[in-house]
Amino acid sequence: MRRLPLLLTLLAAVLLGGCASDQRNQALIHTLNAYANTLRWGDFSTALQFVDPKERAAHPPSALDMERYKQLKVSDYNDDAGPQPSGENEVRQVVQINLVNLHTQSERSVIDRQVWRYDPEKNRWWLMSGLPDITGE
């Protein structure tokens, strides 16, 4: 008889642990989709809100950087490889972004190596790698 409460407690712990993991995965899918859609629309100022606040404060984009983003239109955002786990609360994703310069109409590609970190207290994923480097330098 004493085993039944113990087994029920263990089963509940396993199920709740699975729920937390599922919640984290759902948050990741939602965040990556929202970020991709934001970039596809070329809204780099909103995309900046996905960057970890500490990273954003430590390395804010300059006014010149933000003006450069305004000169571009995203013609393709290829995240087909998907996120790859690189730690308990971290994933990495390599994305190819095709950009069209609005002034010259020339197109080029940049590779964005994204690092995302999960904040379990806020149930939120943060972009640690910052906005894509569009300078090609």
N, C-alpha and C positions, 0 to 999 in steps of 0.2 A: 504494500500500500504506500509506503514512503517513496518508492521509486516513481510512482506516477506523477506526483507534483514536481519531482526533480526532472523527469523527462519532459513534462510540459514546459517547465521553465527553460530548459535547454532548447527545445523546439521553438519557443517564442523568441529567444535570443537570436537563433539562426535566421528565423524569418524576418525579424526586425533588421538584422544586419543586411540581409538581402534587399530590403526596402531602401535602406540608406544608400546602398550601392546603386540601385535602380534610380533613385532620386538624383544622385550625382550624375549618372549617365544621361538622364533626361535633361538635366540642366546643361550638360556639355553639348548635347545635340541642339538644344534651343539656342544656346549662346553662339555656337559656330554658325548656325543658319542665320541668325540675326546679324552677326558680324559680316558674313558673306553678302547678305542682301544690302547691308549698309554700304559696303564697298562697291557693289555692283551699281548702286545709284550714285556713286562718286561722292558720298557724303562723309568726307574725311574728318570733319569736325565732330560729327556724331560718333564715328568710329573711334575717335580719341577717348570716348567715355568707356570703351571696353578695356582700355589700358589700366593696369593696376594703379591705384591712386598714388602709391609711394613711388612707383616708377615714373609716373606722369609728373610728379613734383620734382623728382631728382633730375629728370631729363625731359623738360618740356620742349615741344617743338617750337622753333622760332616763328616769328611772324612771316619771315621769308619762306620757311618750309610750308606753312599753311597756304601762302599765296601760290607756291608751286603746285600744291595739290589741286587748287582751283583751276589751274590751267590744263588739267587732264580729265579725260573721260575714260572710264574703265570699259573696255570692249569685251573682256572675258576674265572670269575668275575661275580657275581650274583647281578644284580641291579634291579631285578624284581619288587621290591616294588615301585621303582620310587621316584622322588623327591616330598617332601611335603612342601608346603609354611609354613614359620614360621615368616613372616613379610612382609612388602611391597616389599622389595628388597632382600629377603633372602629365601633360600630353604634349607632343610635338606634331606639327603639321607643316608640310611643305606645299606651298601654293604658287602656281604660276599666274601672274596677273598681267594681262595685256592692256596697255595704256595708249590712248591717242592724245597727242598734243593738240589742243583746240586751235592754236595759232598756225601750226605748220601742217596739221592733219597727218603727221607721220606717226606710225605705230611702232611700239617696242614692247618687249616683255621684261618683267622683273620677277625674280624668284624671292618669295617671302617665306622665310623660315620662322614659323610662329612657335612660341612656347606659351602654353596656357597652364595656369596654376589654379587649383580648386581651393576655395576658402570654405571649410566645413561649417564655420559659424554663421556665415551669410548665405550658404548654399549657392555660391556664385563662382563662376570661372572668370579669371582675370588674364588678360593678355600681358605677358611679361616682356615680350620682345619689342614692343612698341609698334608704331605704324610702319607700313612697308617703306623700305628705302627706295625712293624713286629717282635718286640722283644718278644711279649707275656707276657710282664711284667705288 
